[in-house]
Amino acid sequence: MTRHALVAGSTGLIGSHLLRRLLADARFDRISVLVRKPLAQTHPKLTAIVTDFGDLEGLGSALQADDVFCCLGTTRAKAGSKQAFEAVDYELVMRLARAAKAAGSRQFLVVSAMGAHANSLAFYSQVKGRVERDLRTVGFASLHIFRPSLLLGERAESRTLEGLGQRLAPVIGGLLPARYRPIEADTVAAALLQAAVSERPGAHVHEAPFATA
């Protein structure tokens, strides 16, 4: 049995690793990606859906997939304001989830963050916590929430705190409990893929160390 995967955020750090893994995985015969501009990459299994993300609901059946992977996310610094950050990390994620559910998708996998809690005093963690809470109300047969710590890997964009953490990772990583240790973005991608094919019903929260096989 082959599968159709839909990926939002396929050009980001985790999403790019996930896309590579999906294209190489024989269990998936179709991979659709939501992108703001056409991709230079081509592959027989790959379909790029170009959108400004303003009317996800209008994409209709194009959002129907066996597995919907949401790797969307930004930082407050890049977004420019709390409102702009929330527009991506909460509103856009929720709109994607609702549109995908309406199109008939049954499984949703999302990258959140360590420390996510709807009542957190930290704005970033609070937004992540609220989206986790509200995704549970959408009605997917299967929901997988991933909470990675500091990500390791090469980004196309620069994130100051993340870059500092990557430089310190070899020094402090071994001193931290497993859930707090820096983690390779590709490891998170592998865990997302493994969770998708496990087809476990219900809502599941994954914290490091992630199961990848």
Order of alpha helices (4+ residues) and beta strands (2+ residues): beta-alpha-beta-beta-beta-alpha-alpha-alpha-beta-alpha-beta-beta-alpha-beta-alpha-beta
